[in-house]
Amino acid sequence: MNDAPQPSPCTASILSRIARPADVAGLNHEEKEHLAGELRERIIRTVAANGGHLAPSLGVVELTIALLSVFNPEEDKVIWDVGHQSYAWKLLTGRADMFHTLRRLGGISGFPKPEESRYDHFGVGHSSTSVSAALGMALARDLSGLKHHVLAVIGDGSLTAGLAFEGLNQAGDMGRRLIVVLNDNEMSISPNVGALSLFLSRNMERGWARRMRKEVKDLLKSIPGIGEEIAAYAQRTHRSLKTVFTPGMLFEAFRFNYIGPVNGHDLDALERHLHMAASIDDQPVLLHVLTRKGKGYAPAETRPTTFHGIGRFNAATGEVFARPADAPPTYTEVFGSTLCSLAERDRRIVAITAAMSSGTGTGPFRARFSDRFVDVGICEQHAVTFAAGLAAQGYRPFVALYSTFAQRAYDQIVHDVCIQNLPVTLCLDRAGLVGEDGPTHHGAFDLSFLRHIPNLSIAAPRDEAQLQAALLAAPDFGTPLAIRYPRGAASGRPLPETPRPLPVGRGEWLRDGQDAVLVTIGSMTGPALAAADRLAGESGRQAAVFDACWLKPLPEEQLLDIARRFRIILLAEENALAGGFSSAVLELLADRDMLTGLRVRRIGLPDAFVEHGAQPALRARLGLDEEGVLAALRELLPPALRTKQILFSPAGVPR
């Protein structure tokens, strides 16, 4: 592994000697430095094989060691925000032997998970939750009469979200003993680094300095008549002096005691300042730590965005394994290229994303139409309301989010977009099962939490051509529209030379049949077609396939016609069954008194949080692949069929 740090050949493995987290504190400086190299080597090797969040975890190796050196892991609580940085923590808290299973089906999670370890104190996956959660734990500690420390480790990216500031605001108001460690590797608050800022931050917060301030403050307060005013003035003067020379003005305004910036790769400095933070017991503390993403691995240091969340790669060279040249494009790529084509012809189009320009495919749009591209940071709520403001002034904003992150903007979708009936297009990538990132990232609920909102239309394209058609319909749609599409490679279907907008509220017959009908939406259409073909080849039974295309408006007349003509119906979706597409179809049939005599089965995501694992493995386990659909069909069809024959036109439409 050319660029990965290598442990010294003359030193035995330190990691193998860590039987429990508290053992880290007993290591000397040289052993800790060696341990940092071992951790990086192990993280690089594992992520190269499994994929994962490499650059963030490499950046906090020394910080993790320092946290376990200063604090008592058996009592103190460390909350990692998002969890992208938690790999070294997992290795040092009893999961080294399982680390090779990272993100694999049945293996350890890529995020902190309390069910996995008692050293993971809060489950995470979405950003900016650590301060609020840690503050709740700090209050619980105080109400219980306990004395342990509670720490939140939050990155500068996560600090862009409103939730983080809500937590900071409440923490400063409550004044509870709490330590927030800001892991800063990019943010603009970092440049004010130097000897003077560190000197002021360090020396103004030493125990003797705090005691002297308290004594002086008490003395000033004792002056009759004017004491309180003079003491308040002195306090403001102290804060002004400190914040002039340090980048902590914002955090001091939140009534945090600011310490830093500190070199996040200097173990001695980290431990010294963590001890200082731990000694402050009269107000919350923010320790500002400067780290470098990908530290210790040259490819990740030079390309931190690429190696933030990455698939398999060559650990020795840093070369990312590319898709085969003849592989179909991903849905994300089709979305990005189509949006650029639309923007060339329509100046009203604005692209908005929430710190995910590469992940959502809006990078090319940013490069070509920078004046109409906005990355709002990790602020999905703001992204949606910001888009509503644009739409209210005649523009056509496309908000590109992962399905799971759209959950964070539910109120804004309802109140700011849909009540006002504004033409905002929500482009929901990673809908359905996303794979190795697990339950916090699966797009399992968007059909369910969106379909009941008035004024909002919802399309779920089955392939890249239909995705393109749905996007073409969006600029002139005139009302709120959500388009959801899965993660990964598209079907390989060629895009039409002259694409046309997707007809609203109309489904499409894809296969003839008389024995049963599969009614699908989105990503389940491909497995349904394959299963119907398999069934015909094995038994001669013919199952028709109907792609609804739209959840809202439902293709009602077509669905009612299906209920009149077929007795056996299999409904399939890659969304939670509770309240999703199949629920909408059943509600329609029930409202029209058409369920009598029908044999209906639904397949989709269960009423449970789906674990992490590769997409094909998860779909196989849940019966959402070709084999699963075929098995459901076999169970649904009776041994002897007594259904009437259905005639089809050459186009496959019942007549």
ZITALIN-V185915 format. One record per pair of residues at least 24 apart in sequence whose C-alpha atoms are under 7 Angstrom apart, sorted by the first residue. I is the first residue (numbers start at 1). J is the second residue. If there is no record, write none. Layout:
((I	J) (I	J))
//
This chain:
((1	315) (1	316) (2	316) (2	317) (3	297) (3	298) (3	316) (4	41) (4	296) (4	297) (5	37) (5	40) (5	41) (5	296) (6	37) (6	41) (7	34) (7	37) (7	38) (18	92) (20	93) (20	94) (21	68) (21	73) (21	92) (21	93) (22	68) (22	72) (22	73) (24	65) (24	68) (24	69) (25	68) (25	69) (25	70) (36	61) (36	62) (39	88) (43	87) (44	315) (45	315) (46	100) (47	312) (48	312) (48	313) (48	314) (48	315) (49	312) (50	102) (50	103) (50	311) (50	312) (51	310) (51	311) (51	312) (52	309) (52	310) (52	311) (53	84) (53	307) (53	308) (53	309) (53	310) (54	294) (54	307) (54	308) (54	309) (55	293) (55	294) (55	300) (55	304) (55	307) (55	308) (56	84) (56	85) (56	293) (56	294) (56	308) (57	84) (57	85) (57	86) (57	87) (57	88) (58	293) (58	294) (58	295) (59	291) (59	292) (59	293) (59	294) (59	295) (60	85) (60	291) (61	88) (62	264) (62	265) (62	267) (63	264) (63	270) (64	88) (64	89) (66	267) (66	270) (66	271) (70	271) (70	274) (70	275) (75	148) (76	148) (76	149) (76	150) (77	121) (77	149) (77	150) (77	151) (78	121) (78	150) (78	151) (78	152) (79	121) (79	122) (79	130) (79	134) (79	151) (79	152) (79	153) (80	130) (80	152) (80	153) (80	154) (81	124) (81	127) (81	128) (81	129) (81	130) (81	153) (81	154) (82	124) (82	125) (82	126) (82	127) (82	128) (83	111) (83	112) (83	124) (83	125) (84	111) (86	111) (86	112) (93	119) (103	436) (103	437) (103	612) (103	613) (104	436) (104	612) (104	613) (104	614) (105	612) (105	613) (105	614) (109	612) (110	437) (125	440) (126	440) (127	158) (128	158) (128	159) (128	161) (128	163) (128	164) (129	163) (129	164) (130	154) (131	164) (131	167) (131	168) (132	167) (135	171) (135	178) (138	176) (138	177) (138	178) (150	178) (150	179) (151	178) (151	179) (151	180) (152	179) (152	180) (152	181) (153	180) (153	181) (153	182) (153	183) (154	181) (154	182) (154	183) (155	182) (155	183) (155	184) (156	182) (156	183) (156	184) (156	185) (156	187) (158	378) (160	377) (160	378) (161	378) (161	379) (162	379) (168	254) (169	254) (171	284) (172	254) (172	255) (172	256) (172	284) (175	283) (175	284) (176	283) (176	284) (177	281) (177	282) (177	283) (177	284) (178	284) (178	285) (179	277) (179	284) (179	285) (179	286) (180	285) (180	286) (180	287) (181	286) (181	287) (181	288) (181	289) (182	286) (182	287) (182	288) (182	289) (183	288) (183	289) (183	290) (183	291) (184	289) (184	290) (184	291) (185	290) (185	291) (185	292) (185	293) (189	247) (190	247) (192	246) (192	247) (193	261) (197	245) (197	246) (198	260) (198	261) (200	242) (201	259) (201	260) (202	259) (206	276) (256	283) (256	284) (256	285) (256	286) (257	283) (257	284) (257	285) (257	286) (258	285) (258	286) (258	287) (259	286) (259	287) (259	288) (260	287) (260	288) (260	289) (261	288) (261	289) (261	290) (262	288) (262	289) (262	290) (263	289) (263	290) (263	291) (264	289) (264	290) (264	291) (265	291) (328	489) (328	490) (328	491) (328	492) (329	489) (329	490) (330	488) (330	489) (330	490) (331	464) (331	485) (331	486) (331	487) (331	488) (331	489) (331	490) (332	360) (332	361) (332	429) (333	361) (334	464) (335	361) (336	361) (336	362) (336	364) (336	365) (338	468) (340	365) (348	395) (348	396) (349	395) (349	396) (349	397) (350	396) (350	397) (350	398) (351	397) (351	398) (351	399) (352	383) (352	398) (352	399) (352	400) (353	383) (353	399) (353	400) (353	401) (354	378) (354	379) (354	380) (354	383) (354	401) (360	400) (360	401) (360	429) (380	406) (380	408) (380	409) (381	408) (381	409) (381	412) (384	409) (384	412) (384	413) (385	412) (385	416) (387	424) (388	416) (388	417) (388	422) (388	424) (391	422) (391	423) (391	424) (392	422) (396	423) (396	424) (396	475) (397	424) (397	425) (398	424) (398	425) (398	426) (398	427) (399	425) (399	426) (399	427) (400	426) (400	427) (400	428) (401	427) (401	428) (401	429) (402	428) (402	429) (402	430) (403	428) (403	429) (403	430) (403	431) (403	443) (403	446) (404	441) (404	442) (404	443) (414	453) (417	480) (418	454) (418	455) (418	456) (418	480) (421	455) (421	479) (421	480) (422	479) (422	480) (423	477) (423	478) (423	479) (423	480) (424	479) (424	480) (424	481) (425	474) (425	480) (425	481) (425	482) (426	481) (426	482) (426	483) (427	482) (427	483) (427	484) (428	483) (428	484) (428	485) (429	484) (429	485) (429	486) (429	487) (430	485) (430	486) (430	487) (431	484) (431	485) (431	486) (431	487) (432	486) (432	574) (432	575) (433	615) (434	487) (434	615) (435	612) (435	613) (435	614) (435	615) (436	612) (436	613) (436	614) (437	612) (438	610) (438	611) (438	612) (438	613) (439	609) (439	610) (439	611) (439	612) (444	575) (444	576) (445	575) (445	576) (447	575) (447	580) (447	581) (448	579) (448	580) (451	552) (455	479) (455	480) (456	480) (456	481) (457	481) (457	482) (457	552) (457	553) (458	482) (458	483) (458	550) (458	551) (458	552) (459	483) (459	484) (459	549) (459	550) (459	551) (460	484) (460	485) (460	521) (460	522) (460	549) (460	550) (461	485) (461	522) (461	549) (462	521) (462	522) (462	523) (462	525) (463	490) (463	491) (464	490) (464	491) (464	493) (465	493) (465	495) (469	499) (469	500) (469	501) (469	502) (470	501) (470	502) (472	500) (472	501) (473	501) (473	502) (486	523) (505	550) (505	552) (505	553) (505	554) (505	555) (506	548) (506	549) (506	555) (507	547) (507	548) (507	549) (507	550) (507	555) (508	546) (508	547) (508	548) (509	545) (509	546) (509	547) (509	652) (509	653) (510	545) (510	546) (510	652) (511	544) (511	545) (511	652) (512	543) (512	544) (512	545) (512	648) (512	652) (513	542) (513	543) (513	544) (514	542) (514	543) (514	544) (514	645) (514	646) (515	541) (515	542) (515	543) (515	643) (516	543) (516	544) (516	566) (516	568) (516	569) (517	543) (517	544) (517	545) (517	566) (517	568) (517	569) (517	570) (518	543) (518	544) (518	545) (518	546) (518	569) (518	570) (518	571) (519	545) (519	546) (519	547) (519	548) (519	570) (519	571) (519	572) (520	546) (520	547) (520	548) (520	571) (520	572) (520	573) (521	547) (521	548) (521	549) (521	572) (521	573) (522	549) (523	574) (524	572) (524	573) (524	574) (527	625) (527	626) (527	629) (528	626) (528	629) (530	626) (531	626) (531	627) (531	629) (531	630) (535	630) (551	581) (563	594) (567	597) (567	598) (567	599) (568	598) (568	599) (568	600) (569	599) (569	600) (569	601) (570	600) (570	601) (570	602) (571	601) (571	602) (571	603) (572	602) (572	603) (572	604) (573	603) (573	604) (574	604) (574	605) (575	604) (575	605) (576	604) (576	605) (576	606) (576	607) (577	604) (577	605) (577	606) (578	607))
//
